[in-house]
Amino acid sequence: MDLATPDSQPPEPAPVPRRLPDPAAVAVPPPNPLRPHDLRRQSRLQALVGADDTIIAWTRGWVSRDMRLHRVLVARTLDFLVLTPTALLMYSTGFFTRRPRRCVFSAELELVSVADDEVADGRRRLRVTVRESRTLRLELGATDSDTAFADSLVARTRRADR
């Protein structure tokens, strides 16, 4: 008999073979859906871009001109940055509504070169140059939309000389 006596230990149960779940049966969580105000912003940006052009990626970022003592003296604005298959567009933000208002910068991607400077905490700092004009500095956060925008912009443009 397999009864435990005070001097002996009870027998260990037989190991049950572990089965890994079938990869096809595991449900993949859907990607993070856009929040309602992000959907409104995206539709507003699409209206500003036009129905004939599609938006590849968009985000909000701090835009400024690159200059000496950049971090101290420069005026920065939080603008909407839009990437289409052919152009990089920037729209100013309304003062009270914080909605995209008017196009303040537009450049064909063939003419744009980008230098990507990664900053602490996964944030991105992009230096955008269009031919011989002054350099723009875009400072983006570390969110998924910021990273997707920066990766798409860098992939579709030339690398800038440092």
N, C-alpha and C positions, 0 to 999 in steps of 0.2 A: 504494500500500500504506500501511497504517496502522502500520507498524513505527516504533518510536521511534528516532530517531537521537540522537547525543550533543548536537546543537544544538537539538533540538525536544523539547517535552514530549509525553507520551503523551496521547491524547485522553481527555477526561473521559467517564465512563460516562453514558448517558442517564438522566435522573432518573426514578425509579420513582414513580408517583403513590401518595401515602399514602391508605390507606382507613381511615376511622374505623370502629371496631367498631360493630356494630349494637347500639343500646341495649337491645333486647329480648334479645339473646344474652349480655349481660354479667350475670354472676351477682352479685346483691346479697348481701353477707354478712349472715348472720342477726344479730339483735340479741344483745347480750351475755346469755348465759343466766345465770340465778341460780345462785350457788354452792350446794352442798348444805346448808350451815348456814343460808343465807338462805332456802332452801325450807322448812327445818324451822321457822325463825322465822316465816315467813309462814303456815304451817299452824297454828302455835301462836296467832298473832294472830287468825286466822280463827276458831279455836275460842273464843277469849276474846270476840270481837265477836259471834259467833253465826252460825248458818247462814242466818238470814233476812236478814242485812245483808251487803253486799259491800264489799270493801276497794278503794277507788280508788287510793290511794297510801299507802305507809308508809315510814318512815325512822327513824333514831336521831338525837336531837339533845339539846343541853344545854338544860335547862329551869330557869328561875329566876323569882323575882318581881322586877318592875321597881322599883328604889328608888334613892335617892341613893347615890353611890359604889358603883354596881352592880358594876363590874369588880373591886373590891377586897374588899368585905365580904359579898357574897352567896354563899349555899350553892347550888351547882349540881349537878344530877344528870343523868346520861346516860340518858334515857328513850326508850321507843318511842313514836313519834307516828303515829297512824293516822287517815286521812281516809276517811269513808264518805260516801255520797250525802246523808246528813242530819246527820252529827255529826262533831265533832273529838274524838278520844279520846287519852289519854295513859296508858301503862302503865309502871309502875315496873319496874326491872331487878333480877333476883335477885342477891344478893351473890356467891354462889359460882358459880352456873350462868350468869349473864348472860343469862338467858331472861326474856321478859316475864312478869310475875307477876300484878299486880292493877291495876285501873283506878284511877288517882289523879285524873283529870280527865275530865269529859265535858261537852260543850256542843253545843247545837243550832246548826247553821251560820247559821240566821236571826238568831241573837242575837250572833254573833261579828263583830267588825270587826278588820281586820288592817292594820298599817302595815309596809311592806317596806323595810328599810334594807339596801342592798347594801354589803358590806364588801370590803376588799382581797382579792385572789386568788379572786374569784368566790364567796366564801362569802356566806351570807344571814343576816340578823338580823331576825326577825319580832317585832313587838309585837302580842300578841293581847289584845283586851279583850272581855269578855262583859258587856254592859249596864253596870251601875255597879260591878262588882267590880274588884279590883286587877288591874293589867296583868301578864301573863306575858310573858317574853322567851324566845324560841326561837332558839338559835344553831345553824345548820346548816352543814355543810361544802360542798364544791364538787363532790361526786360527782353522777352522773346521777340517782340516786334522790333525793338531797337537792333538786336543782333541780326535778325533776318534782313532788315533794311541795309545795315552796314555790309553784310556779306554779299547781298545782291548788288549793291553799288560798286563794291570793289571788284566783283567778278565781271561786271559789264563795262568797266572803264580801264584806262591805262594806269600803270603804276607811276607815281610821281617820283622824281629824283629827290633824294633827301638832302 
